[in-house]
Amino acid sequence: GSHQGRKLRQGKACLSPLPGASAGNGCGHTLLTPHSGTLSSKNYPGTYPNHTMCCWRLQAPPGTSLLLAFGDVDLEPSEHCAHSSLLLADPQTGTAYGPYCRNSIPSAPLLVTNSSTVTVLFNSTSHRSGRGLLLSYATSQHPGTHYTQEHVSPGPPLTMCFSVYCPAGCKDIHGDIWGNPSQGYRDTSVLCKAAVHAGVIADELGGQVTLSREKGITLYESAFANGLRSKRGSLSEKRLVFHKVCCLLSPVCDDVLEVVAFNASSWWHEVDVLGQDRAWVAERAALSSTGHSWAAEPGAEAAWLELDLGTRRNVTGIITKGSSEQHDYYVTSYHVSSSRDGKNWRPYRGSSGQEDKVFEGNADSQGEVSNAFIPPMVARYIR
């Protein structure tokens, strides 16, 4: 009837963005890829603003269909959701889903469509309350889509491996994580956000995650890894441990690779206040070093540190640390290049492949910061 026709007209008004893009002044955190993604309204999970609109156009590869997971739909109620609403439309078949608001929520948390293209339209008028919306999606190739803010409880028994699909864009959603890659994570942690922290998936791609529920531990230590800070957490009954191979019950981190030789663009020859020499040479860069570290010559442009692994190795990540408590120096960000022969260098571009990846480094001289290489690199030399 006329209500359905109005819905379809609203949905067709949402065809303006390019595939995999959004448009409007009401868009919040958005990461859309051909295989999965995450989107939210502006200010989520705070109150969404008045008189805004956002339109997202989701596009899956031909021959696949989209599965949409409603993480949260909290829009102020109104009759027929006439004020604030969420509407989904399939332009290929003319089908519309919704409108949705607080008094007309989706009947199931997962919507299975028969289309590779879905437009999502959110709009608001004047209102007083409402978190807005959080929605994730994946294609029919990845049926185990995990709701981005949901915890993994209840679930399989202890030490049993299971697998979920984490959509792209989990890193910046609301929610906390407790623990670190070596210990595992408190079971109340946001699962897919913890997977990004653990370095088992890249946030810009998402992917299949294998993990087990194991006995909890007394204290979960905080760590900064892959652009995320986890919290220090107390005892839990169970914990989440991520694995690279199902039921290989060991932490994700591989063996520490031995560095055969260090080299650097320059080094600092310091003369301290007592007139004593201190050499901040490349060899001081080993993570196990006590006292001062490597430092480039003061004022040096484009400084680099080079690690020789002795032979070609599969490198899955890097850990950095500042100089020490006595010498409050540290690197806040860096690029990585690799070489197989020490002559021809290739910049690391990560899973996007478009531009050189900038890794987030340290914020103080004491803590260790981990960054994963997804995909890993095969190299003998790392800069």
C-alpha positions, 0 to 999 in steps of 0.5 A, spaced: 500 500 500 501 507 500 506 505 506 510 500 502 510 505 497 513 511 501 518 506 504 521 504 497 521 511 495 525 513 501 530 507 499 531 509 492 533 516 495 539 513 498 542 511 491 546 517 491 553 514 494 557 510 490 558 502 492 561 502 498 560 509 500 556 513 505 553 520 504 550 525 509 551 529 515 548 523 520 554 518 519 558 516 524 564 510 524 563 507 517 568 502 514 565 499 508 569 493 504 566 488 499 566 483 503 564 486 510 563 492 514 561 496 520 557 502 520 554 507 526 550 513 526 553 520 528 555 520 536 554 513 537 553 510 542 552 517 545 545 520 543 544 521 535 543 529 533 537 532 531 535 533 523 540 529 520 541 523 515 546 518 512 545 513 507 550 507 506 550 503 500 553 496 501 555 492 495 557 485 495 561 481 489 556 478 484 553 472 486 553 473 493 548 476 498 549 480 504 547 478 511 546 484 516 547 484 523 543 489 527 548 490 533 544 496 536 537 500 534 535 505 539 531 510 535 526 514 539 519 511 538 514 514 534 508 512 530 510 508 524 517 510 526 515 517 522 520 521 526 527 517 527 528 511 523 532 506 520 530 503 513 533 498 508 532 497 501 534 492 496 534 496 489 535 489 485 528 486 487 524 493 490 524 490 497 524 494 503 526 492 510 523 497 516 522 502 518 525 501 524 525 505 531 525 503 538 518 501 538 519 497 531 525 493 532 528 488 527 524 481 529 531 477 528 538 480 530 541 477 523 537 479 516 539 475 510 538 478 504 537 475 497 541 481 494 548 483 493 546 491 494 543 494 500 542 501 501 541 503 508 538 510 510 538 513 517 534 519 518 532 523 525 528 529 526 527 533 533 528 528 539 531 527 546 534 520 547 537 514 543 543 511 542 542 511 534 544 505 530 550 500 530 550 495 524 555 490 521 555 486 515 558 480 511 557 476 505 554 469 504 561 467 503 562 468 511 556 466 514 558 466 521 558 474 522 559 476 529 555 482 532 560 487 533 558 489 541 556 482 543 560 478 548 562 470 546 557 468 552 554 463 553 558 459 548 562 452 547 565 449 553 572 450 556 578 449 551 573 447 545 575 451 539 570 455 535 570 460 529 567 466 528 567 471 522 569 479 524 567 484 520 571 490 518 571 496 522 571 493 529 577 497 532 573 503 533 566 501 535 564 502 543 566 497 548 572 495 552 577 489 552 581 487 558 588 482 557 593 482 551 595 477 546 600 473 550 595 472 556 588 472 553 582 476 554 577 477 559 571 473 557 567 480 557 571 483 552 568 485 545 570 479 541 572 482 534 575 488 537 580 484 542 581 480 535 584 486 532 588 488 538 591 480 538 593 481 531 589 476 528 585 480 523 587 487 520 581 492 522 581 494 515 579 487 512 576 483 518 576 476 517 575 469 520 577 468 527 579 462 531 579 462 538 578 458 545 574 459 551 579 457 557 580 457 564 580 465 567 586 468 570 587 472 576 589 479 573 589 481 566 595 486 564 594 492 560 597 492 553 598 497 547 597 493 540 595 494 533 593 501 535 588 499 541 589 500 548 586 494 553 585 495 560 587 492 566 582 487 569 581 483 575 579 475 575 574 472 570 571 465 570 573 464 563 578 467 558 578 468 550 585 465 547 586 467 539 589 461 535 592 461 528 590 454 527 584 451 530 585 447 537 592 449 536 592 451 544 598 456 544 598 463 544 598 467 537 605 470 538 610 466 534 617 465 536 622 471 537 626 471 531 634 472 532 637 478 530 644 477 527 646 484 526 644 491 527 645 497 522 643 504 522 643 510 518 647 514 524 648 514 531 648 518 537 655 519 540 653 523 547 658 526 552 654 527 558 655 532 564 661 528 567 664 528 560 663 521 559 662 518 553 656 514 551 655 511 544 647 510 542 649 505 537 645 500 533 646 494 537 643 497 543 636 496 539 636 489 542 629 489 546 633 485 551 638 491 552 638 494 559 640 502 560 640 506 554 638 504 547 639 506 539 638 513 537 640 517 531 644 522 531 640 529 533 637 532 527 638 527 523 633 526 517 629 520 515 633 516 520 632 508 520 634 502 524 636 495 520 635 488 522 639 482 519 635 476 521 641 472 517 636 468 513 629 469 510 624 469 515 616 469 516 616 476 520 609 476 523 610 483 527 614 487 531 615 490 538 618 496 540 620 500 547 623 506 549 630 507 551 629 506 559 626 510 565 633 514 566 633 516 558 626 518 556 626 517 549 621 513 544 619 513 537 611 515 536 610 512 529 614 509 524 614 506 517 617 499 515 621 496 509 623 489 507 629 486 503 631 479 501 638 481 499 639 488 503 639 492 496 632 492 494 627 495 499 620 494 499 615 499 503 610 495 507 603 497 505 599 492 509 592 489 507 590 495 503 596 495 499 594 503 497 599 507 501 605 505 506 602 503 512 604 508 518 605 504 525 603 507 531 609 507 536 610 508 543 607 514 548 612 513 553 619 510 554 617 504 559 611 500 555 612 495 550 608 496 543 606 490 539 604 491 531 602 485 527 604 484 520 597 482 516 599 479 511 606 477 514 612 479 510 618 474 508 625 477 508 632 477 511 632 485 512 627 489 516 628 497 516 
